[in-house]
Amino acid sequence: MPTRSLHAPLAEPAIPSAVDASFLSVKGAAAYLGLSSHTLYVWRHRRQGPPSFRMGPRGRVMYRREALDAWIHEQECADSRSNPALDPLTSHPLRRASLRA
C-alpha cells in the first residue's frame, strides 16, 4: 500500500470550480468573498453589499463575478487605510460654519 507523502499537495476544495463561472450562487459568492452565506443574505435584505439578482423560474439569488470584483474595488477605494486621499491624518480640519445669521 503506498504511503502519502507529508509534502503532497492537498486536493482542491469543491467551491473553486464554481468560482470560475461567470455567475455565482450565494454559496459560491460567499466562498469567493471569504464571507458566510448568512452575511450575504443579511446584506441583501438590508440592500447593502455587492449587487445580486434573481435568475430562473425559481428565483435563485445569483451574483456576477465581475460585479463582485467591482464591489471589492469600491470597498478598497472607500477605505482610508488603502486610499491616502481619505486619510484623516493627512487632511486639514474643516472649519465650522458661523452661527451668526
Backbone bond lengths (Angstrom), bond angles and torsions (degrees), N, CA, C in turn:
res aa  C-N    CA-C-N  psi(-1)  N-CA   C-N-CA  omega(-1)  CA-C   N-CA-C  phi
1 M - - - 1.447 - - 1.525 108.39 -
2 P 1.350 118.49 126.37 1.462 119.64 -179.14 1.526 110.59 -72.82
3 T 1.312 114.62 142.84 1.460 119.59 178.62 1.523 108.79 -95.76
4 R 1.307 115.69 149.40 1.457 121.46 179.98 1.514 109.44 -84.53
5 S 1.295 116.80 131.19 1.455 121.85 178.48 1.532 109.16 -72.74
6 L 1.312 116.51 147.16 1.458 120.77 177.99 1.524 111.58 -69.28
7 H 1.322 116.57 -21.09 1.461 120.45 -177.40 1.523 112.63 -101.37
8 A 1.310 117.74 10.90 1.467 120.53 178.98 1.525 109.51 -71.15
9 P 1.327 116.78 142.24 1.470 118.41 179.26 1.519 111.13 -66.31
10 L 1.322 114.98 145.60 1.452 120.39 178.86 1.527 109.64 -78.12
11 A 1.306 115.80 155.68 1.458 120.47 177.56 1.524 109.49 -68.71
12 E 1.317 116.14 145.36 1.455 121.49 178.58 1.525 109.89 -69.60
13 P 1.340 118.13 138.92 1.465 119.70 176.49 1.532 110.85 -66.50
14 A 1.324 116.16 164.04 1.462 121.44 -176.39 1.527 112.25 -72.37
15 I 1.319 119.66 -27.34 1.470 122.76 -174.41 1.542 112.82 -66.70
16 P 1.351 122.17 -42.19 1.456 119.10 -175.52 1.525 114.85 -56.15
17 S 1.324 119.41 -27.30 1.458 118.91 177.62 1.523 110.05 -64.81
18 A 1.332 117.30 -33.37 1.464 120.68 176.66 1.522 110.74 -72.66
19 V 1.315 117.58 -27.75 1.465 121.52 -178.76 1.518 110.45 -68.18
20 D 1.337 118.50 -26.50 1.451 121.69 -179.66 1.529 112.38 -70.89
21 A 1.314 118.33 -16.03 1.457 122.07 -178.36 1.529 110.98 -75.71
22 S 1.333 115.93 159.09 1.467 120.66 177.76 1.517 111.66 -73.46
23 F 1.325 116.99 -31.89 1.459 122.47 179.43 1.514 109.12 -113.86
24 L 1.324 116.05 135.44 1.457 120.85 -179.14 1.517 110.02 -120.21
25 S 1.313 116.22 141.73 1.455 121.08 172.77 1.527 108.08 -73.99
26 V 1.312 116.77 176.67 1.465 120.48 178.52 1.526 109.51 -59.80
27 K 1.314 116.62 -42.61 1.467 120.69 -179.48 1.535 111.05 -64.25
28 G 1.330 116.55 -43.41 1.464 120.43 178.95 1.522 112.17 -67.22
29 A 1.342 116.48 -40.88 1.465 120.35 178.80 1.523 110.80 -65.73
30 A 1.327 116.08 -39.26 1.466 119.84 178.31 1.522 110.35 -62.61
31 A 1.321 116.54 -43.14 1.465 120.13 178.17 1.528 110.53 -64.81
32 Y 1.317 117.80 -40.15 1.459 122.99 179.81 1.528 111.18 -62.49
33 L 1.345 116.10 -39.89 1.462 120.92 -178.54 1.527 113.22 -87.45
34 G 1.329 117.28 -12.57 1.459 120.38 -177.44 1.522 111.96 76.52
35 L 1.330 116.62 30.69 1.458 122.70 179.88 1.520 109.52 -119.05
36 S 1.313 116.15 174.53 1.460 119.69 174.07 1.527 109.22 -88.73
37 S 1.313 116.31 155.21 1.463 121.33 176.27 1.524 110.12 -60.54
38 H 1.319 116.46 -36.32 1.459 120.89 -179.66 1.530 110.84 -60.74
39 T 1.317 117.52 -41.07 1.463 121.26 178.46 1.523 110.58 -59.31
40 L 1.334 117.40 -44.35 1.456 120.16 179.07 1.527 111.63 -64.51
41 Y 1.336 117.25 -39.08 1.457 120.07 177.14 1.531 111.22 -63.37
42 V 1.321 117.44 -41.77 1.471 121.08 179.34 1.523 109.82 -65.92
43 W 1.327 117.87 -44.92 1.455 120.78 178.91 1.527 110.98 -61.50
44 R 1.338 117.07 -40.40 1.464 120.15 179.02 1.529 110.19 -63.25
45 H 1.311 116.93 -42.42 1.464 121.42 178.85 1.528 111.14 -61.88
46 R 1.324 116.63 -37.76 1.474 122.15 -179.48 1.526 112.77 -86.98
47 R 1.333 116.67 0.92 1.466 123.07 -176.47 1.537 111.26 59.21
48 Q 1.315 115.12 43.69 1.463 123.20 176.26 1.519 108.05 -120.07
49 G 1.300 115.98 178.32 1.454 120.40 173.88 1.511 113.05 75.72
50 P 1.323 116.21 -168.11 1.467 120.55 -176.25 1.530 111.35 -69.51
51 P 1.336 117.08 152.38 1.465 119.94 -179.84 1.530 111.67 -68.31
52 S 1.325 114.98 141.39 1.462 121.46 178.99 1.519 108.45 -136.90
53 F 1.314 116.10 170.50 1.456 121.08 179.04 1.518 108.68 -154.02
54 R 1.327 115.97 167.46 1.462 121.61 177.77 1.520 108.90 -99.54
55 M 1.337 116.06 137.48 1.458 121.49 -177.34 1.526 109.60 -127.80
56 G 1.304 115.95 139.31 1.454 121.50 172.66 1.512 113.95 84.70
57 P 1.335 115.68 173.17 1.462 120.43 -177.14 1.524 113.51 -66.15
58 R 1.310 117.70 -25.83 1.464 120.98 179.58 1.524 112.27 -88.70
59 G 1.327 117.28 -4.37 1.461 121.27 176.60 1.514 114.03 67.42
60 R 1.311 116.37 42.67 1.461 121.23 -179.63 1.529 110.45 -70.38
61 V 1.322 117.45 132.53 1.468 122.22 -179.62 1.530 108.39 -73.71
62 M 1.331 115.34 128.58 1.459 121.46 -177.38 1.531 110.12 -132.48
63 Y 1.314 115.61 160.33 1.460 123.63 178.08 1.525 108.48 -130.74
64 R 1.312 116.78 138.39 1.474 120.71 171.43 1.526 107.58 -82.11
65 R 1.305 115.26 136.20 1.465 119.36 -179.77 1.529 111.09 -63.26
66 E 1.339 117.18 -38.46 1.473 120.61 178.51 1.526 110.94 -63.77
67 A 1.340 116.71 -36.44 1.471 120.35 178.65 1.525 110.84 -68.20
68 L 1.327 116.70 -35.39 1.470 119.82 176.91 1.525 110.19 -65.43
69 D 1.338 116.18 -43.35 1.468 119.59 178.91 1.520 111.10 -63.38
70 A 1.344 117.18 -41.08 1.467 120.63 178.56 1.522 110.76 -65.22
71 W 1.331 116.98 -39.63 1.465 121.03 179.18 1.529 110.47 -64.70
72 I 1.327 116.71 -41.45 1.473 120.79 177.42 1.523 109.46 -60.41
73 H 1.327 116.93 -43.66 1.463 120.97 179.89 1.534 110.89 -62.58
74 E 1.338 117.34 -41.63 1.471 120.96 177.11 1.523 110.81 -60.88
75 Q 1.330 116.92 -39.84 1.466 120.54 179.42 1.517 110.66 -64.68
76 E 1.327 116.82 -39.53 1.468 120.71 178.92 1.524 110.84 -65.11
77 C 1.332 116.84 -41.06 1.472 120.82 -178.35 1.526 111.89 -71.24
78 A 1.316 117.45 -27.76 1.466 121.16 -177.91 1.523 112.56 -85.55
79 D 1.311 118.10 -6.57 1.459 122.10 -177.49 1.525 109.61 -94.18
80 S 1.323 116.99 125.46 1.460 121.02 -177.24 1.526 112.65 -66.52
81 R 1.332 117.17 -19.54 1.465 118.51 179.89 1.523 111.71 -75.77
82 S 1.342 118.04 -25.38 1.453 120.38 179.60 1.529 112.52 -109.15
83 N 1.336 117.85 -5.63 1.457 121.95 178.97 1.525 108.30 -123.14
84 P 1.332 117.38 102.47 1.465 120.38 -176.69 1.523 113.46 -59.16
85 A 1.320 118.91 -26.49 1.462 120.78 -179.79 1.524 111.67 -66.50
86 L 1.317 117.98 -22.08 1.463 122.11 -179.62 1.531 113.03 -99.28
87 D 1.307 117.46 2.65 1.458 121.34 -177.42 1.528 109.87 -68.70
88 P 1.334 118.74 116.70 1.469 120.32 -177.64 1.521 113.01 -67.21
89 L 1.302 118.60 -18.28 1.458 121.00 -179.05 1.523 112.70 -79.95
90 T 1.338 117.90 -19.21 1.461 120.17 -178.95 1.522 112.46 -103.56
91 S 1.335 118.47 -8.30 1.464 120.05 179.99 1.527 109.56 -95.91
92 H 1.329 114.80 154.42 1.457 120.53 179.57 1.520 109.68 -79.38
93 P 1.317 118.21 144.65 1.469 119.70 179.18 1.526 110.93 -66.95
94 L 1.310 115.60 146.93 1.458 120.98 178.44 1.521 109.67 -82.83
95 R 1.335 116.51 146.87 1.460 120.93 177.15 1.527 109.10 -88.19
96 R 1.308 115.42 144.56 1.453 120.11 176.38 1.525 110.12 -72.43
97 A 1.302 114.68 147.65 1.462 119.90 176.49 1.518 108.55 -71.50
98 S 1.297 115.75 147.53 1.457 120.80 179.06 1.522 109.66 -66.98
99 L 1.335 116.31 140.38 1.458 120.99 -179.44 1.530 111.90 -88.88
100 R 1.315 117.37 -4.05 1.464 120.45 179.78 1.520 110.18 -73.80
101 A 1.321 115.32 140.76 1.476 119.44 179.96 1.493 111.75 -106.47
